[in-house]
Amino acid sequence: MYATVDDYMKRFDAPADMERLEAKLSDASLAVAAALRADGIDPEDPPAHIQDALVLVTCSVANRIMPLGSDITPGASSSMTTAGPYMSQQTFATPYGTPKLLPSELSLLGIGGSAGRMLHPHVQPQGVYDPWRPCHD
């Protein structure tokens, strides 16, 4: 795991369910490890320069996927209750509960960006492609 309960508590309010927090930190760590692996970085031995970012991103993802409270339906992103005339509303968001890293979190880790490359093939007058010849003579 890239972050501990103590790391989480330094950044966010204490949740009601500490066991669930540990599970969500583990889920977030798995998502971060998958993102690192997808970018060719060994998740078991990440570079030293991203250690602080690993803790921050893992805590951020865990906070985003934590349930709002014990009285709210799992998966709900918001809840509203009115006493009279007995109104109750819950909103569900598709990404809620899924440990997915946001583009800003990927950027903090220095991964997820795409390197754009442009090829300028040169075609000789005879119509033969020559990849080694400069485009602009």
Disulfide bonds with the S-S distance in Angstrom:
none
